[in-house]
Amino acid sequence: MVNGKKIRQLREERGVTLEYVAKLVGLSQNMLTYVETGLRQPSVESLERIAGFFEVKVDDLLISTA
């Protein structure tokens, strides 16, 4: 499961808008909002693009179950 709070945290730390990130990773602003709030899960491809944008591993964006 994707950790939307982590994505929001990374976005806010970098001082970029939801609209900016959504556009660069190929998601609608609404979809990225849903991901950040935990209402929707992105596709694997979208998650990889989000991780690439923030220069983190996909694993860093997942909720740890350990």
PDB file as gemmi writes it, atoms N, CA and C in Angstrom:
CRYST1    1.000    1.000    1.000  90.00  90.00  90.00 P 1                      
ATOM      1  N   MET A   1       0.839  -1.180   0.000  1.00  0.00           N  
ATOM      2  CA  MET A   1       0.000   0.000   0.000  1.00  0.00           C  
ATOM      3  C   MET A   1       0.891   1.253   0.000  1.00  0.00           C  
ATOM      4  N   VAL A   2       0.495   2.225  -0.766  1.00  0.00           N  
ATOM      5  CA  VAL A   2       1.268   3.452  -0.914  1.00  0.00           C  
ATOM      6  C   VAL A   2       1.048   4.369   0.292  1.00  0.00           C  
ATOM      7  N   ASN A   3       2.131   4.977   0.752  1.00  0.00           N  
ATOM      8  CA  ASN A   3       2.080   5.914   1.858  1.00  0.00           C  
ATOM      9  C   ASN A   3       1.887   7.334   1.302  1.00  0.00           C  
ATOM     10  N   GLY A   4       0.635   7.726   1.156  1.00  0.00           N  
ATOM     11  CA  GLY A   4       0.318   9.041   0.606  1.00  0.00           C  
ATOM     12  C   GLY A   4       0.857  10.176   1.435  1.00  0.00           C  
ATOM     13  N   LYS A   5       0.905   9.982   2.751  1.00  0.00           N  
ATOM     14  CA  LYS A   5       1.438  11.034   3.637  1.00  0.00           C  
ATOM     15  C   LYS A   5       2.913  11.279   3.338  1.00  0.00           C  
ATOM     16  N   LYS A   6       3.644  10.219   3.002  1.00  0.00           N  
ATOM     17  CA  LYS A   6       5.059  10.354   2.660  1.00  0.00           C  
ATOM     18  C   LYS A   6       5.214  11.137   1.359  1.00  0.00           C  
ATOM     19  N   ILE A   7       4.359  10.856   0.386  1.00  0.00           N  
ATOM     20  CA  ILE A   7       4.415  11.592  -0.879  1.00  0.00           C  
ATOM     21  C   ILE A   7       4.140  13.072  -0.630  1.00  0.00           C  
ATOM     22  N   ARG A   8       3.125  13.367   0.156  1.00  0.00           N  
ATOM     23  CA  ARG A   8       2.817  14.764   0.477  1.00  0.00           C  
ATOM     24  C   ARG A   8       3.986  15.417   1.209  1.00  0.00           C  
ATOM     25  N   GLN A   9       4.582  14.695   2.158  1.00  0.00           N  
ATOM     26  CA  GLN A   9       5.715  15.226   2.909  1.00  0.00           C  
ATOM     27  C   GLN A   9       6.873  15.576   1.970  1.00  0.00           C  
ATOM     28  N   LEU A  10       7.193  14.671   1.072  1.00  0.00           N  
ATOM     29  CA  LEU A  10       8.277  14.924   0.118  1.00  0.00           C  
ATOM     30  C   LEU A  10       7.963  16.138  -0.747  1.00  0.00           C  
ATOM     31  N   ARG A  11       6.730  16.223  -1.201  1.00  0.00           N  
ATOM     32  CA  ARG A  11       6.331  17.346  -2.056  1.00  0.00           C  
ATOM     33  C   ARG A  11       6.454  18.666  -1.299  1.00  0.00           C  
ATOM     34  N   GLU A  12       5.972  18.696  -0.065  1.00  0.00           N  
ATOM     35  CA  GLU A  12       6.026  19.931   0.718  1.00  0.00           C  
ATOM     36  C   GLU A  12       7.464  20.303   1.092  1.00  0.00           C  
ATOM     37  N   GLU A  13       8.301  19.309   1.407  1.00  0.00           N  
ATOM     38  CA  GLU A  13       9.710  19.572   1.723  1.00  0.00           C  
ATOM     39  C   GLU A  13      10.433  20.208   0.548  1.00  0.00           C  
ATOM     40  N   ARG A  14      10.041  19.823  -0.648  1.00  0.00           N  
ATOM     41  CA  ARG A  14      10.686  20.364  -1.852  1.00  0.00           C  
ATOM     42  C   ARG A  14      10.027  21.649  -2.342  1.00  0.00           C  
ATOM     43  N   GLY A  15       8.931  22.008  -1.712  1.00  0.00           N  
ATOM     44  CA  GLY A  15       8.275  23.267  -2.047  1.00  0.00           C  
ATOM     45  C   GLY A  15       7.637  23.280  -3.426  1.00  0.00           C  
ATOM     46  N   VAL A  16       7.139  22.121  -3.861  1.00  0.00           N  
ATOM     47  CA  VAL A  16       6.488  22.067  -5.167  1.00  0.00           C  
ATOM     48  C   VAL A  16       4.991  21.841  -4.990  1.00  0.00           C  
ATOM     49  N   THR A  17       4.234  22.316  -5.952  1.00  0.00           N  
ATOM     50  CA  THR A  17       2.781  22.213  -5.862  1.00  0.00           C  
ATOM     51  C   THR A  17       2.300  20.849  -6.334  1.00  0.00           C  
ATOM     52  N   LEU A  18       1.125  20.507  -5.894  1.00  0.00           N  
ATOM     53  CA  LEU A  18       0.459  19.287  -6.328  1.00  0.00           C  
ATOM     54  C   LEU A  18       0.302  19.300  -7.845  1.00  0.00           C  
ATOM     55  N   GLU A  19      -0.091  20.430  -8.375  1.00  0.00           N  
ATOM     56  CA  GLU A  19      -0.299  20.572  -9.821  1.00  0.00           C  
ATOM     57  C   GLU A  19       0.998  20.297 -10.591  1.00  0.00           C  
ATOM     58  N   TYR A  20       2.108  20.824 -10.099  1.00  0.00           N  
ATOM     59  CA  TYR A  20       3.405  20.660 -10.746  1.00  0.00           C  
ATOM     60  C   TYR A  20       3.819  19.194 -10.776  1.00  0.00           C  
ATOM     61  N   VAL A  21       3.739  18.525  -9.631  1.00  0.00           N  
ATOM     62  CA  VAL A  21       4.132  17.118  -9.556  1.00  0.00           C  
ATOM     63  C   VAL A  21       3.221  16.275 -10.443  1.00  0.00           C  
ATOM     64  N   ALA A  22       1.925  16.503 -10.345  1.00  0.00           N  
ATOM     65  CA  ALA A  22       0.967  15.732 -11.138  1.00  0.00           C  
ATOM     66  C   ALA A  22       1.283  15.837 -12.631  1.00  0.00           C  
ATOM     67  N   LYS A  23       1.548  17.034 -13.075  1.00  0.00           N  
ATOM     68  CA  LYS A  23       1.839  17.253 -14.498  1.00  0.00           C  
ATOM     69  C   LYS A  23       3.102  16.503 -14.920  1.00  0.00           C  
ATOM     70  N   LEU A  24       4.151  16.570 -14.107  1.00  0.00           N  
ATOM     71  CA  LEU A  24       5.418  15.946 -14.477  1.00  0.00           C  
ATOM     72  C   LEU A  24       5.379  14.419 -14.406  1.00  0.00           C  
ATOM     73  N   VAL A  25       4.534  13.858 -13.558  1.00  0.00           N  
ATOM     74  CA  VAL A  25       4.466  12.396 -13.458  1.00  0.00           C  
ATOM     75  C   VAL A  25       3.320  11.806 -14.269  1.00  0.00           C  
ATOM     76  N   GLY A  26       2.545  12.664 -14.934  1.00  0.00           N  
ATOM     77  CA  GLY A  26       1.505  12.184 -15.831  1.00  0.00           C  
ATOM     78  C   GLY A  26       0.212  11.765 -15.152  1.00  0.00           C  
ATOM     79  N   LEU A  27      -0.108  12.395 -14.026  1.00  0.00           N  
ATOM     80  CA  LEU A  27      -1.363  12.132 -13.327  1.00  0.00           C  
ATOM     81  C   LEU A  27      -2.207  13.396 -13.323  1.00  0.00           C  
ATOM     82  N   SER A  28      -3.504  13.217 -13.156  1.00  0.00           N  
ATOM     83  CA  SER A  28      -4.334  14.399 -12.962  1.00  0.00           C  
ATOM     84  C   SER A  28      -4.099  14.909 -11.543  1.00  0.00           C  
ATOM     85  N   GLN A  29      -4.372  16.169 -11.340  1.00  0.00           N  
ATOM     86  CA  GLN A  29      -4.222  16.756 -10.013  1.00  0.00           C  
ATOM     87  C   GLN A  29      -5.151  16.037  -9.023  1.00  0.00           C  
ATOM     88  N   ASN A  30      -6.357  15.708  -9.480  1.00  0.00           N  
ATOM     89  CA  ASN A  30      -7.296  14.995  -8.616  1.00  0.00           C  
ATOM     90  C   ASN A  30      -6.749  13.630  -8.205  1.00  0.00           C  
ATOM     91  N   MET A  31      -6.186  12.908  -9.153  1.00  0.00           N  
ATOM     92  CA  MET A  31      -5.661  11.581  -8.832  1.00  0.00           C  
ATOM     93  C   MET A  31      -4.535  11.670  -7.823  1.00  0.00           C  
ATOM     94  N   LEU A  32      -3.638  12.627  -7.990  1.00  0.00           N  
ATOM     95  CA  LEU A  32      -2.536  12.768  -7.032  1.00  0.00           C  
ATOM     96  C   LEU A  32      -3.074  13.155  -5.657  1.00  0.00           C  
ATOM     97  N   THR A  33      -4.107  13.967  -5.622  1.00  0.00           N  
ATOM     98  CA  THR A  33      -4.755  14.300  -4.347  1.00  0.00           C  
ATOM     99  C   THR A  33      -5.301  13.038  -3.700  1.00  0.00           C  
ATOM    100  N   TYR A  34      -5.961  12.194  -4.485  1.00  0.00           N  
ATOM    101  CA  TYR A  34      -6.499  10.938  -3.956  1.00  0.00           C  
ATOM    102  C   TYR A  34      -5.385  10.036  -3.426  1.00  0.00           C  
ATOM    103  N   VAL A  35      -4.256  10.004  -4.116  1.00  0.00           N  
ATOM    104  CA  VAL A  35      -3.122   9.190  -3.676  1.00  0.00           C  
ATOM    105  C   VAL A  35      -2.585   9.727  -2.350  1.00  0.00           C  
ATOM    106  N   GLU A  36      -2.397  11.035  -2.276  1.00  0.00           N  
ATOM    107  CA  GLU A  36      -1.857  11.631  -1.052  1.00  0.00           C  
ATOM    108  C   GLU A  36      -2.782  11.437   0.146  1.00  0.00           C  
ATOM    109  N   THR A  37      -4.071  11.400  -0.088  1.00  0.00           N  
ATOM    110  CA  THR A  37      -5.024  11.246   1.018  1.00  0.00           C  
ATOM    111  C   THR A  37      -5.390   9.781   1.265  1.00  0.00           C  
ATOM    112  N   GLY A  38      -4.847   8.872   0.482  1.00  0.00           N  
ATOM    113  CA  GLY A  38      -5.083   7.452   0.687  1.00  0.00           C  
ATOM    114  C   GLY A  38      -6.387   6.929   0.122  1.00  0.00           C  
ATOM    115  N   LEU A  39      -7.061   7.735  -0.685  1.00  0.00           N  
ATOM    116  CA  LEU A  39      -8.334   7.296  -1.263  1.00  0.00           C  
ATOM    117  C   LEU A  39      -8.161   6.403  -2.481  1.00  0.00           C  
ATOM    118  N   ARG A  40      -7.018   6.526  -3.151  1.00  0.00           N  
ATOM    119  CA  ARG A  40      -6.747   5.716  -4.352  1.00  0.00           C  
ATOM    120  C   ARG A  40      -5.294   5.260  -4.322  1.00  0.00           C  
ATOM    121  N   GLN A  41      -5.024   4.187  -5.013  1.00  0.00           N  
ATOM    122  CA  GLN A  41      -3.667   3.674  -5.167  1.00  0.00           C  
ATOM    123  C   GLN A  41      -3.234   3.905  -6.618  1.00  0.00           C  
ATOM    124  N   PRO A  42      -2.038   4.421  -6.817  1.00  0.00           N  
ATOM    125  CA  PRO A  42      -1.574   4.634  -8.191  1.00  0.00           C  
ATOM    126  C   PRO A  42      -1.174   3.305  -8.824  1.00  0.00           C  
ATOM    127  N   SER A  43      -1.102   3.299 -10.138  1.00  0.00           N  
ATOM    128  CA  SER A  43      -0.589   2.118 -10.844  1.00  0.00           C  
ATOM    129  C   SER A  43       0.895   1.988 -10.517  1.00  0.00           C  
ATOM    130  N   VAL A  44       1.447   0.826 -10.799  1.00  0.00           N  
ATOM    131  CA  VAL A  44       2.872   0.600 -10.569  1.00  0.00           C  
ATOM    132  C   VAL A  44       3.692   1.603 -11.378  1.00  0.00           C  
ATOM    133  N   GLU A  45       3.273   1.834 -12.619  1.00  0.00           N  
ATOM    134  CA  GLU A  45       3.999   2.770 -13.475  1.00  0.00           C  
ATOM    135  C   GLU A  45       3.960   4.189 -12.894  1.00  0.00           C  
ATOM    136  N   SER A  46       2.812   4.603 -12.414  1.00  0.00           N  
ATOM    137  CA  SER A  46       2.698   5.939 -11.826  1.00  0.00           C  
ATOM    138  C   SER A  46       3.533   6.047 -10.564  1.00  0.00           C  
ATOM    139  N   LEU A  47       3.521   4.995  -9.751  1.00  0.00           N  
ATOM    140  CA  LEU A  47       4.320   4.996  -8.531  1.00  0.00           C  
ATOM    141  C   LEU A  47       5.807   5.098  -8.857  1.00  0.00           C  
ATOM    142  N   GLU A  48       6.234   4.408  -9.900  1.00  0.00           N  
ATOM    143  CA  GLU A  48       7.635   4.492 -10.323  1.00  0.00           C  
ATOM    144  C   GLU A  48       7.988   5.906 -10.780  1.00  0.00           C  
ATOM    145  N   ARG A  49       7.071   6.567 -11.487  1.00  0.00           N  
ATOM    146  CA  ARG A  49       7.323   7.949 -11.930  1.00  0.00           C  
ATOM    147  C   ARG A  49       7.366   8.907 -10.738  1.00  0.00           C  
ATOM    148  N   ILE A  50       6.497   8.700  -9.762  1.00  0.00           N  
ATOM    149  CA  ILE A  50       6.501   9.538  -8.556  1.00  0.00           C  
ATOM    150  C   ILE A  50       7.824   9.356  -7.809  1.00  0.00           C  
ATOM    151  N   ALA A  51       8.236   8.110  -7.629  1.00  0.00           N  
ATOM    152  CA  ALA A  51       9.510   7.835  -6.954  1.00  0.00           C  
ATOM    153  C   ALA A  51      10.672   8.468  -7.715  1.00  0.00           C  
ATOM    154  N   GLY A  52      10.648   8.363  -9.030  1.00  0.00           N  
ATOM    155  CA  GLY A  52      11.698   8.970  -9.835  1.00  0.00           C  
ATOM    156  C   GLY A  52      11.739  10.480  -9.688  1.00  0.00           C  
ATOM    157  N   PHE A  53      10.571  11.105  -9.662  1.00  0.00           N  
ATOM    158  CA  PHE A  53      10.516  12.554  -9.497  1.00  0.00           C  
ATOM    159  C   PHE A  53      11.168  12.977  -8.191  1.00  0.00           C  
ATOM    160  N   PHE A  54      10.870  12.243  -7.120  1.00  0.00           N  
ATOM    161  CA  PHE A  54      11.412  12.602  -5.807  1.00  0.00           C  
ATOM    162  C   PHE A  54      12.785  11.991  -5.531  1.00  0.00           C  
ATOM    163  N   GLU A  55      13.303  11.229  -6.507  1.00  0.00           N  
ATOM    164  CA  GLU A  55      14.616  10.590  -6.396  1.00  0.00           C  
ATOM    165  C   GLU A  55      14.713   9.707  -5.161  1.00  0.00           C  
ATOM    166  N   VAL A  56      13.674   8.879  -4.977  1.00  0.00           N  
ATOM    167  CA  VAL A  56      13.649   7.901  -3.894  1.00  0.00           C  
ATOM    168  C   VAL A  56      13.302   6.541  -4.498  1.00  0.00           C  
ATOM    169  N   LYS A  57      13.495   5.495  -3.724  1.00  0.00           N  
ATOM    170  CA  LYS A  57      13.116   4.151  -4.160  1.00  0.00           C  
ATOM    171  C   LYS A  57      11.603   3.991  -3.983  1.00  0.00           C  
ATOM    172  N   VAL A  58      11.001   3.170  -4.812  1.00  0.00           N  
ATOM    173  CA  VAL A  58       9.571   2.878  -4.692  1.00  0.00           C  
ATOM    174  C   VAL A  58       9.277   2.387  -3.278  1.00  0.00           C  
ATOM    175  N   ASP A  59      10.158   1.556  -2.735  1.00  0.00           N  
ATOM    176  CA  ASP A  59       9.966   1.029  -1.377  1.00  0.00           C  
ATOM    177  C   ASP A  59       9.798   2.147  -0.339  1.00  0.00           C  
ATOM    178  N   ASP A  60      10.446   3.288  -0.587  1.00  0.00           N  
ATOM    179  CA  ASP A  60      10.348   4.408   0.350  1.00  0.00           C  
ATOM    180  C   ASP A  60       8.953   5.010   0.381  1.00  0.00           C  
ATOM    181  N   LEU A  61       8.146   4.720  -0.631  1.00  0.00           N  
ATOM    182  CA  LEU A  61       6.800   5.280  -0.727  1.00  0.00           C  
ATOM    183  C   LEU A  61       5.714   4.295  -0.296  1.00  0.00           C  
ATOM    184  N   LEU A  62       6.141   3.150   0.191  1.00  0.00           N  
ATOM    185  CA  LEU A  62       5.195   2.132   0.612  1.00  0.00           C  
ATOM    186  C   LEU A  62       5.083   2.111   2.138  1.00  0.00           C  
ATOM    187  N   ILE A  63       3.922   1.728   2.618  1.00  0.00           N  
ATOM    188  CA  ILE A  63       3.710   1.603   4.066  1.00  0.00           C  
ATOM    189  C   ILE A  63       4.364   0.313   4.516  1.00  0.00           C  
ATOM    190  N   SER A  64       5.213   0.427   5.514  1.00  0.00           N  
ATOM    191  CA  SER A  64       5.896  -0.735   6.050  1.00  0.00           C  
ATOM    192  C   SER A  64       4.944  -1.570   6.879  1.00  0.00           C  
ATOM    193  N   THR A  65       4.946  -2.872   6.638  1.00  0.00           N  
ATOM    194  CA  THR A  65       4.077  -3.767   7.402  1.00  0.00           C  
ATOM    195  C   THR A  65       4.865  -4.526   8.465  1.00  0.00           C  
ATOM    196  N   ALA A  66       6.145  -4.218   8.578  1.00  0.00           N  
ATOM    197  CA  ALA A  66       6.994  -4.922   9.557  1.00  0.00           C  
ATOM    198  C   ALA A  66       6.872  -4.306  10.924  1.00  0.00           C  
TER     199      ALA A  66                                                      
END                                                                             
